[in-house]
Amino acid sequence: MSNFASRTAPRESALVRWSLTAGVLVFLGLFLVLPLAAVIAEALGAGLRVYWESITEPDALSALRLTFLVAAIAVPLNMVFGVCAAWAIAKFRFRGRGLLLTLIDLPLAVSPVVSGMVYVLLFGLHGWFGPWLRERDIEIIFALPGIVLATIFVTFPYVARELIPLMEAQGNEQEEAALVLGASGLQTFVRVTLPNIKWGLLYGVILCNARAMGEFGAVSVVSGHIRGKTNTLPLHVEILYNEYNTAAAFACASLLAMLGLVTLVAKQVVGRLARGAQDDGVGSELLAGGGAR
């Protein structure tokens, strides 16, 4: 009986493994590869000249610049917030810690459209602070500040959520040792904490940047859809598609698809570098242990 089980178990495990792999590949092919291929095919369907004209016309370039500008503002701010929030939650125990964790997860649970409406309620012309802002000629809604605020709101969990479990797993021993040896708080962070979290931080920044450049719902509410001024690339694609300019819409959509592919490649590179650094650390520890013996 035991010999029979030993002969059939590897076959069953191999069958399950290949079945699951085939199922995953089919799923990815249908819901990821096929849509991306369709976008690229539609973008190039009218020819390279039409494609180039579609992505280089003034409104498209303005939308692309605004997309990069918003990401360049929102991502560093979220990086700073994520590091501070992760440091506070992972290194300290305080009253309200659970509430802070819940608030960090809030943008993942709330529809982006709702978050955009909240900013309109606060800073719109007839909002809570609208009259005060209008008297001082300060524009937030239907302008760059509103787009940045909406983008920050929907993207700020990503860096913090990557760093919190990492910092909790590392513990406080290294930081406490540095403080005992006379290092200041800033020196401890720069020389001890930051090197330990750099790969997780970079991974979170990549995810945050990808969401910032592809955000549609919240930005759509606060932007006003002003062509050449407040349209990001996703909003520009929507306008072109609603105007039945499908060639230009798919051409600009292909830029978003390529940005997604670049993000995917960057994630894979960071993951490999992190695993390589971890393996090197384990190897150096083993060598150090052998030398000590």
C-alpha positions as CSV (number, residue, x, y, z in Angstrom):
1,M,0.0,0.0,0.0
2,S,2.8,2.4,0.9
3,N,4.7,1.6,-2.3
4,F,1.5,2.3,-4.3
5,A,1.0,5.6,-2.6
6,S,4.7,6.6,-3.1
7,R,4.3,5.9,-6.9
8,T,1.0,7.8,-7.3
9,A,1.7,10.8,-5.1
10,P,4.3,12.4,-7.5
11,R,2.0,11.8,-10.5
12,E,-0.9,13.5,-8.7
13,S,1.2,16.4,-7.5
14,A,2.6,16.9,-11.0
15,L,-0.9,16.7,-12.5
16,V,-2.2,19.3,-10.0
17,R,0.8,21.5,-10.6
18,W,0.5,21.5,-14.3
19,S,-3.3,21.9,-14.2
20,L,-3.0,25.0,-11.9
21,T,-0.2,26.4,-14.1
22,A,-2.3,25.9,-17.3
23,G,-5.3,27.5,-15.6
24,V,-3.3,30.6,-14.5
25,L,-1.8,31.0,-18.0
26,V,-5.2,30.7,-19.7
27,F,-6.6,33.3,-17.2
28,L,-3.7,35.7,-17.8
29,G,-4.0,35.2,-21.6
30,L,-7.7,36.0,-21.6
31,F,-7.8,38.9,-19.2
32,L,-4.3,40.4,-19.5
33,V,-2.4,39.5,-22.6
34,L,-5.3,39.5,-25.0
35,P,-6.7,43.0,-24.0
36,L,-3.2,44.5,-24.2
37,A,-2.6,42.9,-27.6
38,A,-6.0,44.3,-28.8
39,V,-5.1,47.8,-27.6
40,I,-1.8,47.7,-29.4
41,A,-3.4,46.3,-32.6
42,E,-6.1,48.9,-32.6
43,A,-3.6,51.7,-31.9
44,L,-1.5,50.7,-34.9
45,G,-4.5,49.7,-37.1
46,A,-4.6,53.1,-38.9
47,G,-0.9,53.1,-39.6
48,L,2.2,54.5,-37.9
49,R,1.7,58.0,-39.2
50,V,-1.7,58.3,-37.6
51,Y,-0.4,56.7,-34.4
52,W,2.5,59.2,-34.2
53,E,0.2,62.2,-35.0
54,S,-2.2,61.0,-32.3
55,I,0.4,60.8,-29.5
56,T,2.2,64.0,-30.5
57,E,-0.7,66.4,-31.0
58,P,-0.8,69.3,-28.5
59,D,-3.6,68.0,-26.3
60,A,-2.1,64.5,-26.0
61,L,1.3,66.0,-25.1
62,S,-0.3,68.3,-22.5
63,A,-2.1,65.3,-21.0
64,L,1.1,63.3,-20.9
65,R,3.0,66.2,-19.2
66,L,0.3,66.7,-16.7
67,T,0.2,63.0,-15.9
68,F,3.9,62.9,-15.2
69,L,3.8,66.2,-13.2
70,V,1.0,64.9,-10.9
71,A,2.9,61.7,-10.3
72,A,6.1,63.6,-9.7
73,I,4.4,65.6,-6.9
74,A,2.1,62.9,-5.4
75,V,4.6,60.0,-5.3
76,P,7.4,61.8,-3.2
77,L,4.8,63.1,-0.8
78,N,3.3,59.7,-0.4
79,M,6.8,58.2,0.1
80,V,7.5,60.6,3.0
81,F,4.0,59.8,4.5
82,G,4.5,56.1,4.0
83,V,7.8,56.0,5.7
84,C,6.6,58.1,8.7
85,A,3.4,56.1,9.1
86,A,5.2,52.8,8.8
87,W,7.8,53.9,11.3
88,A,5.2,55.0,13.8
89,I,3.0,51.9,13.5
90,A,5.8,49.3,13.3
91,K,8.2,50.7,15.9
92,F,5.8,52.1,18.6
93,R,2.6,51.0,20.4
94,F,0.3,53.9,21.1
95,R,-3.4,54.6,21.6
96,G,-5.1,55.0,18.2
97,R,-2.7,52.8,16.3
98,G,-5.6,50.6,15.0
99,L,-7.5,53.7,13.9
100,L,-4.4,54.9,12.0
101,L,-4.1,51.6,10.2
102,T,-7.8,51.8,9.3
103,L,-7.4,55.3,7.9
104,I,-4.5,54.2,5.8
105,D,-6.6,51.5,4.3
106,L,-9.6,53.8,3.7
107,P,-8.7,54.8,0.1
108,L,-8.7,51.1,-0.8
109,A,-12.2,50.7,0.4
110,V,-13.8,54.0,-0.8
111,S,-14.6,54.5,-4.4
112,P,-12.3,57.0,-6.1
113,V,-15.3,58.9,-7.3
114,V,-16.5,59.4,-3.7
115,S,-13.1,60.8,-2.8
116,G,-13.3,63.2,-5.7
117,M,-16.7,64.4,-4.6
118,V,-15.4,65.0,-1.1
119,Y,-12.8,67.4,-2.5
120,V,-15.5,69.1,-4.5
121,L,-17.5,69.5,-1.3
122,L,-14.6,71.0,0.5
123,F,-12.9,73.2,-2.1
124,G,-15.6,73.7,-4.8
125,L,-17.1,77.0,-5.7
126,H,-20.0,76.4,-3.3
127,G,-18.1,74.1,-1.0
128,W,-17.1,74.6,2.7
129,F,-14.0,76.6,1.8
130,G,-15.1,77.8,-1.6
131,P,-15.9,81.4,-0.7
132,W,-12.7,81.9,1.3
133,L,-10.6,80.5,-1.6
134,R,-12.5,82.6,-4.2
135,E,-11.9,85.8,-2.3
136,R,-8.1,85.0,-2.4
137,D,-8.2,83.9,-6.0
138,I,-7.0,80.4,-5.1
139,E,-8.0,77.6,-7.5
140,I,-8.0,74.0,-6.3
141,I,-10.9,72.3,-8.0
142,F,-10.6,72.2,-11.8
143,A,-6.9,73.0,-11.4
144,L,-3.6,71.3,-10.7
145,P,-3.9,71.4,-6.9
146,G,-7.2,69.5,-6.9
147,I,-5.8,66.8,-9.2
148,V,-2.8,66.4,-7.0
149,L,-4.9,66.1,-3.8
150,A,-7.2,63.5,-5.4
151,T,-4.2,61.5,-6.6
152,I,-2.5,61.7,-3.2
153,F,-5.6,60.4,-1.5
154,V,-6.1,57.3,-3.7
155,T,-2.4,56.4,-3.7
156,F,-1.1,57.0,-0.2
157,P,-1.7,53.4,1.2
158,Y,0.8,51.8,-1.2
159,V,4.1,52.8,0.3
160,A,2.9,52.5,3.9
161,R,1.4,49.1,3.3
162,E,4.6,47.8,1.8
163,L,6.7,49.0,4.7
164,I,4.6,48.2,7.7
165,P,4.9,44.4,7.6
166,L,8.6,44.7,6.6
167,M,9.5,47.0,9.6
168,E,7.4,44.8,12.0
169,A,9.3,41.7,10.9
170,Q,12.7,43.4,11.3
171,G,12.0,44.5,14.9
172,N,13.7,47.3,16.9
173,E,17.0,45.5,17.9
174,Q,19.3,47.2,15.3
175,E,17.9,50.7,16.0
176,E,18.2,50.2,19.7
177,A,21.8,49.1,19.3
178,A,22.6,52.1,17.3
179,L,21.0,54.4,19.8
180,V,23.0,52.7,22.6
181,L,26.2,53.3,20.7
182,G,25.5,57.0,20.6
183,A,23.8,57.5,17.2
184,S,21.2,60.2,16.9
185,G,17.7,59.5,15.6
186,L,18.5,60.8,12.2
187,Q,21.7,58.8,11.9
188,T,19.9,55.7,13.0
189,F,17.3,56.2,10.3
190,V,19.7,57.0,7.5
191,R,22.3,54.3,8.4
192,V,20.3,51.5,9.9
193,T,16.5,51.7,9.1
194,L,16.7,53.1,5.5
195,P,19.1,50.4,4.2
196,N,16.9,47.7,5.7
197,I,13.8,49.0,4.0
198,K,15.1,50.3,0.7
199,W,13.8,47.5,-1.5
200,G,10.4,47.5,0.1
201,L,10.3,51.3,-0.2
202,L,11.3,51.2,-3.9
203,Y,8.6,48.5,-4.5
204,G,6.0,50.6,-2.8
205,V,7.0,53.7,-4.8
206,I,6.7,51.8,-8.1
207,L,3.2,50.7,-7.2
208,C,2.2,54.2,-6.0
209,N,3.6,55.7,-9.3
210,A,1.7,53.2,-11.4
211,R,-1.6,54.0,-9.7
212,A,-0.9,57.8,-9.8
213,M,-0.4,57.8,-13.6
214,G,-3.4,55.6,-14.2
215,E,-5.9,57.1,-11.8
216,F,-9.2,58.0,-13.5
217,G,-12.2,58.2,-11.1
218,A,-11.1,60.8,-8.5
219,V,-9.2,62.9,-11.1
220,S,-12.2,62.9,-13.4
221,V,-14.4,64.5,-10.7
222,V,-12.0,67.3,-9.7
223,S,-10.4,68.1,-13.1
224,G,-13.2,69.6,-15.0
225,H,-12.1,67.9,-18.3
226,I,-10.5,71.1,-19.7
227,R,-8.6,70.0,-22.8
228,G,-4.9,71.1,-22.8
229,K,-5.1,72.2,-19.1
230,T,-6.6,69.7,-16.6
231,N,-6.8,66.5,-18.6
232,T,-4.5,63.7,-17.6
233,L,-3.8,60.9,-20.1
234,P,-6.6,58.6,-18.9
235,L,-9.1,61.5,-19.2
236,H,-7.8,62.4,-22.6
237,V,-8.4,58.8,-23.7
238,E,-12.0,58.9,-22.5
239,I,-12.6,62.2,-24.4
240,L,-11.2,60.8,-27.6
241,Y,-13.2,57.6,-27.3
242,N,-16.5,59.6,-26.6
243,E,-15.8,61.6,-29.7
244,Y,-15.5,58.4,-31.7
245,N,-11.9,59.1,-32.5
246,T,-11.0,55.5,-31.8
247,A,-7.6,55.6,-33.6
248,A,-6.3,58.4,-31.4
249,A,-8.0,57.0,-28.3
250,F,-6.3,53.6,-28.7
251,A,-3.0,55.3,-29.6
252,C,-3.0,57.2,-26.3
253,A,-4.3,54.1,-24.4
254,S,-1.3,52.2,-25.7
255,L,1.0,54.7,-23.9
256,L,-0.8,53.9,-20.7
257,A,-0.4,50.2,-21.5
258,M,3.3,50.6,-22.1
259,L,3.7,52.5,-18.8
260,G,2.0,49.5,-17.1
261,L,4.5,47.2,-18.8
262,V,7.4,49.3,-17.7
263,T,6.0,49.2,-14.2
264,L,5.8,45.4,-14.4
265,V,9.4,45.1,-15.6
266,A,10.5,47.5,-12.8
267,K,8.8,45.4,-10.2
268,Q,10.4,42.3,-11.5
269,V,13.9,43.9,-11.5
270,V,13.4,45.2,-7.9
271,G,12.2,41.8,-6.8
272,R,15.3,40.1,-8.2
273,L,17.7,42.7,-6.8
274,A,16.0,42.3,-3.4
275,R,16.3,38.6,-3.5
276,G,19.9,38.8,-4.6
277,A,20.7,41.2,-1.8
278,Q,19.0,38.9,0.7
279,D,21.0,35.9,-0.6
280,D,24.2,37.9,-0.3
281,G,23.3,38.8,3.2
282,V,22.7,35.2,4.2
283,G,25.9,34.1,2.5
284,S,28.0,36.8,4.3
285,E,26.4,35.8,7.6
286,L,27.4,32.1,7.0
287,L,30.9,33.1,6.0
288,A,31.2,35.2,9.1
289,G,29.9,32.4,11.2
290,G,32.4,29.9,9.7
291,G,35.3,32.4,10.3
292,A,34.2,32.8,14.0
293,R,34.2,29.0,14.4
